[in-house]
């Protein structure tokens, strides 16, 4: 049985109208807020910079205010401002979630964390706040044409477990250089985050045609400071220094072991992703030599195709 109900006109009058006016803002992160892969959970911005944060708003945006809430304790980082255009990042580096306000009520949007970076210009010599970074090629050459990271994520010991994608944590991007003090600092490119998650999804599809297939991976190396990169005689200007490269061992065939056959499937997935998303074009190095503890693949998003074996 279906019964229809038409509310009386008086429901639009006090006290019901007041309840309607003070309803929580109806909004949430849009699907593309999580990247092309749908699996990126952190966005990055410099202090005061416009944050690209797609929203799905079910009411008039001009009636909404926005504010930033600290991830650590849920307190407001600033006063609420009108939601006109892209929201501006807080001035203080840290981790935040976006909150929307209407009629004195607030909704904190979950699922996407915004990391406000420490600008590169705050690096003094080779250090940031006592943490040794080293010197980038652009600094050594003194040329504005050479690149360097826009800024660095400041990571405390408790921050290391924060998810940045479905499969990655902040700690995966810490340089394994023996420095033990906290906080530590890392450069992270959202391009390589999206690319890796697309590769993992492509592997799942190649294995069984279903992106829900579980794919296990182990991060060997992500961000490497120039100091560590040079000390260990890696590539002179490795992409790891810019935060847009990751070395990862993936059990691509799902047999519970890591072997050269896994790297073949990973390589196939990387080629497939770059064909579908040319804006994520980059380098791929396949490492299967017995001198390595386990076979792994280097994946980066440098903007041009490069291939090698090691």
C-alpha positions as CSV (number, residue, x, y, z in Angstrom):
1,X,0.0,0.0,0.0
2,X,1.3,3.5,-0.8
3,X,-0.1,6.4,1.1
4,X,0.5,10.0,0.0
5,X,0.8,12.9,2.5
6,X,0.6,16.6,1.8
7,X,1.9,18.6,4.8
8,X,-0.3,21.6,5.9
9,X,0.7,25.1,4.8
10,X,1.3,26.0,8.4
11,X,4.5,23.8,8.4
12,X,6.2,26.7,6.7
13,X,5.4,29.0,9.5
14,X,7.0,29.4,13.0
15,X,8.2,27.3,14.7
16,X,8.8,24.9,11.8
17,X,10.3,27.6,9.5
18,X,13.1,28.2,12.0
19,X,14.0,24.5,11.9
20,X,14.1,24.6,8.1
21,X,16.4,27.7,8.1
22,X,18.9,26.2,10.5
23,X,19.3,22.8,8.7
24,X,22.9,21.7,8.3
25,X,24.6,22.7,5.1
26,X,23.9,20.1,2.4
27,X,27.3,19.6,0.8
28,X,30.0,17.0,0.5
29,X,33.3,16.5,-1.5
30,X,32.5,15.8,-5.1
31,X,33.7,12.6,-6.7
32,X,36.6,14.3,-8.5
33,X,37.8,15.7,-5.1
34,X,39.5,12.3,-4.7
35,X,41.5,12.5,-7.9
36,X,41.1,10.7,-11.2
37,X,41.6,7.4,-9.3
38,X,38.9,8.2,-6.7
39,X,41.4,7.1,-4.0
40,X,43.4,10.3,-3.2
41,X,42.5,11.5,0.3
42,X,44.9,14.5,0.8
43,X,45.3,17.7,-1.1
44,X,48.2,20.1,-0.8
45,X,48.4,23.9,-0.8
46,X,50.7,26.7,0.2
47,X,49.5,29.1,3.0
48,X,46.8,31.4,1.8
49,X,46.6,29.7,-1.6
50,X,43.4,28.9,-3.3
51,X,42.6,25.2,-2.7
52,X,41.2,23.1,-5.6
53,X,38.5,21.3,-3.7
54,X,35.5,20.3,-5.8
55,X,32.3,20.3,-3.9
56,X,28.8,18.9,-4.5
57,X,26.5,21.5,-3.0
58,X,22.8,20.9,-2.8
59,X,21.8,24.4,-2.1
60,X,22.7,28.0,-2.9
61,X,26.5,28.3,-2.4
62,X,26.1,32.1,-1.7
63,X,24.3,31.2,1.5
64,X,27.2,29.2,2.8
65,X,30.3,30.1,4.8
66,X,33.4,28.1,5.1
67,X,36.1,27.6,7.7
68,X,39.1,25.3,8.3
69,X,39.1,22.9,11.2
70,X,42.4,21.5,12.5
71,X,42.6,17.8,12.1
72,X,44.5,17.4,15.4
73,X,41.8,18.8,17.8
74,X,38.8,19.9,15.7
75,X,39.3,23.6,16.6
76,X,38.7,26.4,14.1
77,X,41.8,27.7,12.4
78,X,40.2,30.9,11.3
79,X,36.9,32.8,11.1
80,X,34.2,31.7,8.7
81,X,34.2,33.4,5.2
82,X,31.8,33.5,2.4
83,X,32.0,30.5,0.0
84,X,32.7,32.5,-3.2
85,X,35.1,30.8,-5.5
86,X,37.8,28.4,-4.3
87,X,38.4,28.4,-0.5
88,X,41.7,29.9,0.6
89,X,44.1,27.7,2.7
90,X,44.9,28.7,6.3
91,X,48.1,30.6,6.9
92,X,49.6,28.1,9.4
93,X,51.1,24.9,8.0
94,X,49.3,21.7,9.2
95,X,46.4,19.4,8.4
96,X,42.9,20.6,8.0
97,X,39.4,19.6,7.0
98,X,36.9,22.0,5.4
99,X,33.8,23.0,7.3
100,X,30.7,24.6,5.8
101,X,28.4,26.8,7.9
102,X,24.8,28.0,7.6
103,X,22.5,29.5,10.2
104,X,25.0,28.9,13.0
105,X,25.3,25.2,12.2
106,X,28.4,23.6,10.9
107,X,29.2,20.5,8.8
108,X,32.7,19.2,8.7
109,X,33.5,17.5,5.4
110,X,35.2,14.2,5.9
111,X,37.2,12.1,3.5
112,X,39.6,14.8,2.2
113,X,42.4,16.3,4.3
114,X,44.1,19.5,3.2
115,X,47.8,19.7,4.0
116,X,49.2,23.3,4.2
117,X,52.8,23.2,3.2
118,X,55.9,25.0,4.6
119,X,57.0,27.1,1.6
120,X,60.3,26.2,0.0
121,X,61.5,29.8,0.7
122,X,61.5,29.0,4.4
123,X,64.4,26.5,3.9
124,X,67.6,28.0,5.4
125,X,70.7,26.7,3.7
126,X,70.3,22.9,3.8
127,X,67.9,22.7,6.7
128,X,64.3,23.3,7.7
129,X,63.9,23.8,11.5
130,X,66.9,21.6,12.2
131,X,65.9,18.8,9.8
132,X,68.6,18.3,7.1
133,X,67.2,18.5,3.5
134,X,70.3,19.3,1.5
135,X,70.7,21.3,-1.6
136,X,68.6,21.0,-4.8
137,X,70.1,21.2,-8.2
138,X,68.3,24.5,-8.8
139,X,70.0,26.0,-5.8
140,X,73.4,24.8,-6.8
141,X,73.0,26.2,-10.3
142,X,71.4,29.4,-9.2
143,X,68.9,29.2,-12.1
144,X,65.2,30.0,-11.8
145,X,64.6,27.6,-14.8
146,X,65.4,24.5,-12.7
147,X,62.6,23.1,-10.5
148,X,62.3,22.5,-6.8
149,X,59.3,21.5,-4.7
150,X,56.9,24.3,-3.9
151,X,57.0,23.4,-0.3
152,X,57.2,20.6,2.3
153,X,54.7,18.7,4.4
154,X,55.6,19.0,8.1
155,X,55.1,15.5,9.6
156,X,55.1,14.7,13.3
157,X,55.4,11.1,14.6
158,X,51.6,10.9,15.1
159,X,51.0,12.3,11.6
160,X,52.9,9.5,9.9
161,X,49.9,7.2,9.9
162,X,47.6,9.7,8.2
163,X,46.2,8.3,5.0
164,X,47.0,10.2,1.8
165,X,45.5,7.6,-0.6
166,X,43.7,4.3,-0.3
167,X,47.1,2.4,-0.1
168,X,49.5,5.0,1.2
169,X,50.3,6.8,4.4
170,X,52.3,10.0,5.1
171,X,55.0,7.8,6.6
172,X,55.6,6.2,3.2
173,X,57.1,9.5,2.0
174,X,59.6,10.0,4.9
175,X,63.2,9.8,3.8
176,X,64.9,6.7,5.4
177,X,68.1,8.6,6.1
178,X,68.6,7.8,9.8
179,X,67.4,11.2,11.1
180,X,65.4,10.5,14.2
181,X,64.1,13.8,15.3
182,X,60.5,15.0,14.8
183,X,59.0,16.7,13.0
184,X,60.3,15.6,9.6
185,X,59.6,17.0,6.2
186,X,58.7,15.6,2.8
187,X,57.8,16.8,-0.7
188,X,54.7,15.0,-2.1
189,X,53.2,15.4,-5.6
190,X,49.5,14.6,-6.0
191,X,50.3,13.4,-9.5
192,X,52.2,10.4,-8.4
193,X,49.6,9.6,-5.7
194,X,46.9,9.5,-8.4
195,X,49.1,7.6,-10.8
196,X,49.9,4.9,-8.3
197,X,46.3,4.3,-7.4
198,X,45.3,4.2,-11.0
199,X,48.1,1.6,-11.6
200,X,46.8,-0.5,-8.6
201,X,43.2,-0.3,-10.0
202,X,44.5,-1.3,-13.5
203,X,46.3,-4.3,-12.0
204,X,43.1,-5.4,-10.3
205,X,41.2,-5.1,-13.6
206,X,43.9,-7.1,-15.5
207,X,43.8,-9.8,-12.9
208,X,40.0,-10.3,-12.7
209,X,38.2,-7.4,-14.3
210,X,37.1,-6.1,-10.9
211,X,38.7,-3.1,-9.2
212,X,37.7,-4.6,-5.8
213,X,40.4,-7.3,-6.1
214,X,42.8,-6.8,-3.2
215,X,46.3,-5.8,-4.3
216,X,49.2,-5.8,-1.8
217,X,52.1,-3.4,-2.1
218,X,55.2,-2.4,-0.2
219,X,56.8,1.0,-0.5
220,X,60.6,0.9,-0.9
221,X,61.2,4.6,-1.3
222,X,59.3,7.8,-2.1
223,X,60.6,11.2,-1.2
224,X,64.4,11.3,-0.8
225,X,66.1,14.5,0.4
226,X,68.9,15.7,-1.9
227,X,71.3,15.1,1.0
228,X,70.4,11.5,1.3
229,X,70.1,11.1,-2.5
230,X,73.7,12.4,-3.1
231,X,75.2,10.5,-0.1
232,X,73.9,7.2,-1.4
233,X,74.9,8.0,-5.0
234,X,71.5,7.7,-6.6
235,X,70.7,9.4,-9.8
236,X,72.2,13.0,-9.7
237,X,68.8,14.6,-10.1
238,X,66.4,11.8,-9.1
239,X,62.7,12.5,-9.3
240,X,62.4,11.2,-5.7
241,X,63.8,14.6,-4.6
242,X,60.7,16.3,-6.0
243,X,58.2,14.0,-4.4
244,X,56.8,12.8,-7.7
245,X,58.4,9.3,-7.7
246,X,57.8,6.1,-5.7
247,X,59.5,2.7,-5.7
248,X,57.1,0.0,-4.9
249,X,56.9,-3.8,-4.8
250,X,53.5,-5.0,-5.7
251,X,52.1,-8.6,-5.5
252,X,50.5,-8.0,-8.9
253,X,49.5,-11.6,-9.6
254,X,48.2,-12.2,-6.1
255,X,50.2,-15.4,-5.4
256,X,51.6,-14.1,-2.1
257,X,55.1,-13.8,-3.4
258,X,57.1,-11.0,-5.1
259,X,58.8,-12.1,-8.3
260,X,59.8,-10.8,-11.8
261,X,56.4,-11.9,-13.1
262,X,54.8,-9.3,-10.8
263,X,56.9,-6.5,-12.3
264,X,55.7,-7.4,-15.8
265,X,52.1,-7.0,-14.8
266,X,52.9,-3.7,-13.0
267,X,54.7,-2.4,-16.2
268,X,51.7,-3.4,-18.3
269,X,49.4,-1.4,-15.9
270,X,51.7,1.7,-16.0
271,X,51.7,1.7,-19.8
272,X,47.9,1.4,-19.7
273,X,47.5,4.2,-17.3
274,X,49.8,6.6,-19.2
275,X,47.9,5.8,-22.4
276,X,44.5,6.6,-20.7
277,X,45.9,9.6,-18.8
278,X,48.8,11.3,-20.8
279,X,48.9,14.1,-18.2
280,X,50.4,11.5,-15.8
281,X,53.2,10.5,-18.2
282,X,56.5,9.7,-16.6
283,X,59.3,7.3,-15.9
284,X,59.2,3.6,-15.1
285,X,62.2,1.6,-14.0
286,X,61.9,-2.2,-13.5
287,X,64.4,-3.7,-11.0
288,X,64.7,-7.5,-10.9
289,X,68.4,-8.0,-10.2
290,X,69.2,-10.5,-7.5
291,X,71.1,-7.8,-5.6
292,X,67.8,-6.3,-4.5
293,X,65.9,-7.9,-1.7
294,X,62.8,-8.1,-3.8
295,X,61.8,-7.0,-7.4
296,X,60.2,-3.6,-7.5
297,X,59.1,-0.9,-10.0
298,X,60.0,2.8,-10.0
299,X,57.0,5.0,-11.0
300,X,57.1,8.7,-11.5
301,X,55.1,11.6,-13.0
302,X,57.9,13.7,-14.5
303,X,55.7,14.7,-17.5
304,X,57.6,12.8,-20.2
305,X,58.0,9.2,-20.9
306,X,61.2,7.4,-19.7
307,X,61.9,3.6,-19.4
308,X,64.8,1.7,-18.0
309,X,65.8,-1.6,-16.2
310,X,68.0,-2.2,-13.2
